[in-house]
Amino acid sequence: MLVLLALGGFAESLRHPRGDRPLSGSLDPAAADPRVEPDCPEPPAREGQPRREVDTVDFEDVTSGVLFDCPQTYDHSVVTYRGEVVGAVLPRGSHAWVHLNDDAYAELSGPLPTHRDFRGPNTGVGALIPRELAEQIRFVGAPGTRGDVLEVIATFQRVDDATDEVAILRVSRGVVTRVGGPYERGLLPDRAIAAALLVPVTAGFLAWARRVDRRR
């Protein structure tokens, strides 16, 4: 048991953050933190109210956590949303489906195996974006790639009338605010030293095990 605990502690000590500095306009890590319960305001009355035009600049900034926790409040509301493109870009006629992730893994922390920061559900929101905006996407988030970040103006649909999709954004326009790219995978000195030490130890253990088997 002591040996297993020592090996577990040794392996844990070799885990390192990438050391990437947060870029300008970084996402708020607490905004999508599931430990922070959002305060859902009452849904605004829609009857008799003028429709909000797309060219209005006074849109409410929202996060995926707020949209999922307060779907009635934001249903059919025009909002501003910001997230990293992850997974894939799926063209559908004049539009394309993308998944926009806005929690701490999207920009501040990076992929989960490289750090110990477990904030956020790492879910994001599905978005139907114009084809011309989809064509501007260069990088899609993956284990070894940081995806482009989009800032979009969209209508949140609790249940979409056309596709029956649940909790999506129908994007009217957007912009790429940060271009992604591959993660730098530099060699960490302590991992190299650990590998150099473990190779002879493992070889010695295997030689000892074979010797014991031969005696039997």
Secondary structure, 3 states (H helix, E strand, C coil): CHHHHHHHHHHHHCCCCCCCCCCCCCCCCCCCCCCCCCCCCCCCCCCCCCCCCCCCCCCEECCHHHHHHCHHHHCCCEEEEEEEEEEEEEEECCEEEEEEECCHHHHCCCCHHHCCCCCCCCCCEEEEEEHHHHCCCCCCEECCEECCEEEEEEEEEEECCCCCCEEEEEEEEEEEEECCEECCCCCCHHHHHHHHHHHHHHHHHHHHHHHHHHHC
